[in-house]
């Protein structure tokens, strides 16, 4: 009695009477045959008896029951692993006017969007006669309604939380893989779908030295967090790019939330410089361990003499590993065919990079480290253009060999002869 007009809108949770089997309700709902269903609607029957919503009015229902759907679909819930529920008009709009003629309902229907719940929303358009308008109160009500709508819109937007957005891999060594995870949690009230996307004007998600798995996923509210693994691996190609100043171990990845915001994940690491993946022409310039050689060209020029006359004859790393093989003995069978111990090969590479003494390693591990060093040079000792051809025979092989040695660059010649 304090109001000219009262609207009651919401999920009132009334169902179709259970006297009709669920299968029959589903059948009539799909056929849009509502007459029999309306007669068994619990809300209408309770209103007719005066047990609930006494005096309230509702327009005639001419739309399919709004509950229960498979979330995010237009299909009634009938999956075998879910509880089977009969469709029902749970969602309703009723009004209680002091003067019934002051309200004229123009439309009463259900909305197919947003399609995120197991309910379908309902809406109604009405012509309402208002006795008087107090402008200040009208604006206050308008502001209140807009705040409620903003709140509802924010609640229907997907939201996730990331346990971190900065990935610092620290020191990364040659042929070493380091993985860091990010936990993604659905902090909203709707399904959150996410995926990594390329940056503007780029085709790849990240730089070649990084791998991400998985690159997309979906989280429902309350589900345990998803884990995205970010891995860095430095191979020979990447090492060469870093050594020549054409690459740096930093990147920005974009995690996009469908119908939501973007999250920017920063990645950085420092390369523990290695002689593997470098060229012999550069290695002979340094008498110190290569790990101590700055990657920055300005700092490198300040610390080391760029004069080639002070260069070594062969890279010290090659000399050390060959000297160790001599000490171990060259009589072992299958010296370069039997694989070494992977852990030892890794330790040998670290000793060559840092100048640490070589330990008591297996001869085959030393041989494999030497083979790996030579095969991963950024520039091969023998350029492909100088490979022997089918034109070489017993008559010209001596002249070919002489010209071959003459054409080799000086440092390459030294390494070739030294290894032979």
Secondary structure, DSSP 8 states (H G I E B T S, - for coil): ---SEEEEEEE----B-TTS-HHHHHHHHHHT--HHHHHTBHHHHHHHHTSSSTT-B-----S---B-B-TTSSSBS--TTS-----B--EEEEEEESSGGGEEEEEEEE---S--SSB--EEEEEEE--S---HHHHHHHHHHHHHHHHHHHHHHS--EEES-SEEEEEEE-TT-EEEEEEEEEE-SSS-EEEEEE--TT-SSSS-TTEEEE-SEEEE-TT---EEEEEEEE--HHHHHHHHTTS--SEEEEEEEETTS-EEEEEEEEEE---STTS-HHHHTT-SS-GGGS-SSHHHHHHHS---GGG--SS-HHHHHHHHHHHHH-S--TTTTTS---HHHHHHHHHHHHHT----S--HHHHHHHHHHHHHT-SS-SS-GGGS--TT--TTTHHHHHHHHHHHS-HHHHHHHHHH-
